[in-house]
Amino acid sequence: MMTDTARGEDGGTLGEETASSTALRPPLPKTATDDKPHKSNARHHWIVRVTHWAFAGAFVIMVGSGLQIFNAYPRFALKGGTFCCYPFEGKSIPGWLTFGGWLAGARNWHFAAMWVLVLTGIVYLSFIYLHGEWRDLVPRRGDIRDAWEMLKFYLFVRRDHPRQGKHNALQKTSYFVMPIVAAIIVLSGLAIWKPVTLGWLTAVFGGYVWARYWHFVSMIILVLLALVHVFMVFAVDPYSIRSMITGGYNERNSPEARNARPFYHLLPRWSRRSRAARASQAVEAEGL
């Protein structure tokens, strides 16, 4: 567990608490300043917010239309051939996952959304580089350990919320990997779109068949990363959704400040109060 340690007057060590005792710690008494309105801190620049939502919308359209295009020929092997690495050859994607209606319509949507996705990606990456926000996403020493602690927290193994900055270690990992996977999607898509004009790029991916395959696989990976991202937001820090709309974030609502538990905020208010009361009683009983 990640806690600050300091020496007390008796020479003991403060802050060496178990995960359960930290989670059961009763709230501090309210002070006069607690009743004052707390101003939200600026967290997300408007460029980050606009590109985030534009990229998300374009990506949803591209996934749905791409699956509709795939259904026109739901296999990777050339006609009469076999392919080693896709067990669902010939099986179409369910219609409710597709978008565009038919092949030509799906292609039109796919290419239109492609330009939005590429443009927003370039603007976003340029901004975080020039603005210095890329430093918050670069992996650092200790991130593997911190990511493991966060994973235990999300799996309900660890009770108290690990320390984090603007992003926790799992978020940093996913946000760092996402642009890389998105770049592979774009490049493999260009290789499929212009296999003759961009023959060198198609060759980099192993040819047309493999370019289609890597395009499909990287799309699946990015979808999974996006689902993990949404899960982490709704599970512990739903207040961050508002910050991605307004740009402001009240640190009193951060997972650390609330000692949040996964999906705990979705429980009825009476259930949360009863749990807090039982936790306070347990702490008092331990002190007797």
Contacts in CASP RR format, 6 or more apart in sequence:
PFRMAT RR
TARGET T0000
AUTHOR 0000-0000-0000
METHOD contacts of the structure
MODEL  1
MMTDTARGEDGGTLGEETASSTALRPPLPKTATDDKPHKSNARHHWIVRV
THWAFAGAFVIMVGSGLQIFNAYPRFALKGGTFCCYPFEGKSIPGWLTFG
GWLAGARNWHFAAMWVLVLTGIVYLSFIYLHGEWRDLVPRRGDIRDAWEM
LKFYLFVRRDHPRQGKHNALQKTSYFVMPIVAAIIVLSGLAIWKPVTLGW
LTAVFGGYVWARYWHFVSMIILVLLALVHVFMVFAVDPYSIRSMITGGYN
ERNSPEARNARPFYHLLPRWSRRSRAARASQAVEAEGL
1 17 0 8 1.000
1 18 0 8 1.000
1 19 0 8 1.000
1 22 0 8 1.000
1 149 0 8 1.000
1 158 0 8 1.000
1 160 0 8 1.000
1 162 0 8 1.000
2 146 0 8 1.000
2 149 0 8 1.000
2 162 0 8 1.000
2 163 0 8 1.000
3 15 0 8 1.000
3 16 0 8 1.000
3 17 0 8 1.000
3 22 0 8 1.000
4 15 0 8 1.000
5 13 0 8 1.000
5 14 0 8 1.000
5 15 0 8 1.000
5 16 0 8 1.000
6 13 0 8 1.000
6 14 0 8 1.000
6 15 0 8 1.000
7 13 0 8 1.000
7 14 0 8 1.000
8 14 0 8 1.000
17 25 0 8 1.000
19 158 0 8 1.000
19 159 0 8 1.000
19 160 0 8 1.000
20 159 0 8 1.000
21 283 0 8 1.000
21 286 0 8 1.000
22 159 0 8 1.000
22 160 0 8 1.000
22 259 0 8 1.000
23 159 0 8 1.000
23 160 0 8 1.000
23 259 0 8 1.000
23 261 0 8 1.000
23 279 0 8 1.000
24 159 0 8 1.000
24 279 0 8 1.000
24 280 0 8 1.000
24 282 0 8 1.000
24 283 0 8 1.000
25 259 0 8 1.000
25 279 0 8 1.000
25 283 0 8 1.000
26 276 0 8 1.000
26 279 0 8 1.000
26 280 0 8 1.000
26 283 0 8 1.000
27 276 0 8 1.000
38 250 0 8 1.000
38 251 0 8 1.000
38 252 0 8 1.000
39 250 0 8 1.000
40 243 0 8 1.000
40 246 0 8 1.000
40 247 0 8 1.000
40 248 0 8 1.000
40 249 0 8 1.000
40 250 0 8 1.000
41 248 0 8 1.000
41 249 0 8 1.000
41 250 0 8 1.000
41 251 0 8 1.000
42 247 0 8 1.000
42 248 0 8 1.000
42 249 0 8 1.000
43 166 0 8 1.000
43 243 0 8 1.000
43 247 0 8 1.000
43 248 0 8 1.000
43 249 0 8 1.000
44 52 0 8 1.000
44 243 0 8 1.000
44 244 0 8 1.000
44 247 0 8 1.000
44 248 0 8 1.000
44 249 0 8 1.000
45 127 0 8 1.000
45 131 0 8 1.000
45 247 0 8 1.000
46 247 0 8 1.000
47 123 0 8 1.000
47 124 0 8 1.000
47 127 0 8 1.000
48 124 0 8 1.000
48 127 0 8 1.000
48 128 0 8 1.000
48 133 0 8 1.000
49 244 0 8 1.000
49 245 0 8 1.000
49 247 0 8 1.000
50 120 0 8 1.000
51 120 0 8 1.000
51 121 0 8 1.000
51 123 0 8 1.000
51 124 0 8 1.000
51 127 0 8 1.000
52 124 0 8 1.000
52 244 0 8 1.000
53 244 0 8 1.000
54 116 0 8 1.000
54 120 0 8 1.000
55 116 0 8 1.000
55 117 0 8 1.000
55 120 0 8 1.000
55 121 0 8 1.000
55 124 0 8 1.000
56 226 0 8 1.000
57 113 0 8 1.000
57 116 0 8 1.000
58 113 0 8 1.000
58 114 0 8 1.000
58 116 0 8 1.000
58 117 0 8 1.000
58 120 0 8 1.000
59 113 0 8 1.000
59 117 0 8 1.000
59 222 0 8 1.000
59 226 0 8 1.000
61 99 0 8 1.000
61 109 0 8 1.000
61 110 0 8 1.000
61 112 0 8 1.000
61 113 0 8 1.000
62 110 0 8 1.000
62 113 0 8 1.000
62 114 0 8 1.000
62 117 0 8 1.000
63 99 0 8 1.000
63 219 0 8 1.000
63 223 0 8 1.000
64 97 0 8 1.000
64 98 0 8 1.000
64 99 0 8 1.000
64 100 0 8 1.000
64 106 0 8 1.000
65 98 0 8 1.000
65 99 0 8 1.000
65 100 0 8 1.000
65 105 0 8 1.000
65 106 0 8 1.000
65 107 0 8 1.000
65 109 0 8 1.000
65 110 0 8 1.000
65 113 0 8 1.000
66 98 0 8 1.000
66 99 0 8 1.000
66 106 0 8 1.000
66 110 0 8 1.000
66 219 0 8 1.000
67 93 0 8 1.000
67 97 0 8 1.000
67 98 0 8 1.000
67 99 0 8 1.000
68 93 0 8 1.000
68 95 0 8 1.000
68 98 0 8 1.000
68 99 0 8 1.000
68 100 0 8 1.000
68 101 0 8 1.000
68 102 0 8 1.000
68 103 0 8 1.000
68 105 0 8 1.000
68 106 0 8 1.000
69 103 0 8 1.000
69 106 0 8 1.000
69 107 0 8 1.000
69 110 0 8 1.000
70 93 0 8 1.000
70 216 0 8 1.000
71 92 0 8 1.000
71 93 0 8 1.000
71 95 0 8 1.000
71 98 0 8 1.000
72 103 0 8 1.000
74 88 0 8 1.000
74 89 0 8 1.000
74 90 0 8 1.000
74 91 0 8 1.000
74 92 0 8 1.000
74 93 0 8 1.000
75 83 0 8 1.000
75 86 0 8 1.000
75 89 0 8 1.000
75 90 0 8 1.000
76 83 0 8 1.000
76 85 0 8 1.000
76 86 0 8 1.000
76 89 0 8 1.000
76 209 0 8 1.000
76 212 0 8 1.000
76 213 0 8 1.000
76 216 0 8 1.000
77 83 0 8 1.000
77 89 0 8 1.000
77 209 0 8 1.000
78 209 0 8 1.000
82 89 0 8 1.000
83 89 0 8 1.000
83 209 0 8 1.000
83 213 0 8 1.000
85 213 0 8 1.000
86 213 0 8 1.000
98 106 0 8 1.000
99 106 0 8 1.000
99 109 0 8 1.000
100 106 0 8 1.000
100 109 0 8 1.000
114 186 0 8 1.000
117 182 0 8 1.000
117 186 0 8 1.000
118 186 0 8 1.000
121 179 0 8 1.000
121 182 0 8 1.000
125 179 0 8 1.000
127 133 0 8 1.000
128 134 0 8 1.000
128 137 0 8 1.000
136 166 0 8 1.000
136 167 0 8 1.000
136 172 0 8 1.000
137 167 0 8 1.000
137 172 0 8 1.000
137 175 0 8 1.000
137 176 0 8 1.000
138 172 0 8 1.000
138 176 0 8 1.000
139 172 0 8 1.000
139 173 0 8 1.000
139 176 0 8 1.000
142 169 0 8 1.000
143 169 0 8 1.000
143 172 0 8 1.000
143 173 0 8 1.000
144 169 0 8 1.000
146 162 0 8 1.000
146 164 0 8 1.000
146 168 0 8 1.000
146 169 0 8 1.000
147 168 0 8 1.000
147 169 0 8 1.000
147 170 0 8 1.000
147 173 0 8 1.000
149 158 0 8 1.000
149 162 0 8 1.000
149 169 0 8 1.000
150 162 0 8 1.000
150 164 0 8 1.000
150 168 0 8 1.000
150 169 0 8 1.000
150 170 0 8 1.000
151 170 0 8 1.000
152 158 0 8 1.000
153 160 0 8 1.000
153 161 0 8 1.000
153 162 0 8 1.000
153 262 0 8 1.000
154 170 0 8 1.000
154 232 0 8 1.000
154 235 0 8 1.000
154 236 0 8 1.000
154 262 0 8 1.000
156 261 0 8 1.000
156 262 0 8 1.000
159 261 0 8 1.000
160 259 0 8 1.000
161 236 0 8 1.000
161 255 0 8 1.000
161 256 0 8 1.000
161 258 0 8 1.000
161 259 0 8 1.000
161 260 0 8 1.000
161 261 0 8 1.000
162 168 0 8 1.000
163 256 0 8 1.000
164 255 0 8 1.000
164 256 0 8 1.000
167 175 0 8 1.000
170 228 0 8 1.000
170 232 0 8 1.000
171 229 0 8 1.000
171 232 0 8 1.000
174 225 0 8 1.000
174 228 0 8 1.000
174 229 0 8 1.000
175 229 0 8 1.000
177 225 0 8 1.000
178 222 0 8 1.000
178 225 0 8 1.000
178 226 0 8 1.000
178 229 0 8 1.000
181 218 0 8 1.000
181 221 0 8 1.000
181 222 0 8 1.000
181 225 0 8 1.000
182 222 0 8 1.000
184 214 0 8 1.000
184 218 0 8 1.000
185 215 0 8 1.000
185 218 0 8 1.000
185 219 0 8 1.000
185 222 0 8 1.000
187 201 0 8 1.000
187 204 0 8 1.000
187 205 0 8 1.000
188 205 0 8 1.000
188 211 0 8 1.000
188 212 0 8 1.000
188 214 0 8 1.000
188 215 0 8 1.000
188 218 0 8 1.000
189 211 0 8 1.000
189 215 0 8 1.000
190 198 0 8 1.000
190 201 0 8 1.000
191 198 0 8 1.000
191 199 0 8 1.000
191 201 0 8 1.000
191 202 0 8 1.000
191 204 0 8 1.000
191 205 0 8 1.000
191 207 0 8 1.000
191 208 0 8 1.000
191 211 0 8 1.000
191 215 0 8 1.000
192 202 0 8 1.000
192 208 0 8 1.000
192 211 0 8 1.000
192 212 0 8 1.000
192 215 0 8 1.000
195 202 0 8 1.000
195 207 0 8 1.000
195 208 0 8 1.000
195 211 0 8 1.000
202 208 0 8 1.000
202 211 0 8 1.000
205 211 0 8 1.000
205 214 0 8 1.000
233 240 0 8 1.000
233 241 0 8 1.000
234 263 0 8 1.000
235 262 0 8 1.000
235 263 0 8 1.000
236 255 0 8 1.000
236 260 0 8 1.000
236 261 0 8 1.000
236 262 0 8 1.000
237 253 0 8 1.000
237 254 0 8 1.000
237 255 0 8 1.000
237 260 0 8 1.000
238 265 0 8 1.000
239 249 0 8 1.000
239 250 0 8 1.000
239 253 0 8 1.000
239 254 0 8 1.000
240 249 0 8 1.000
242 248 0 8 1.000
242 249 0 8 1.000
243 249 0 8 1.000
251 257 0 8 1.000
252 258 0 8 1.000
264 272 0 8 1.000
267 275 0 8 1.000
END
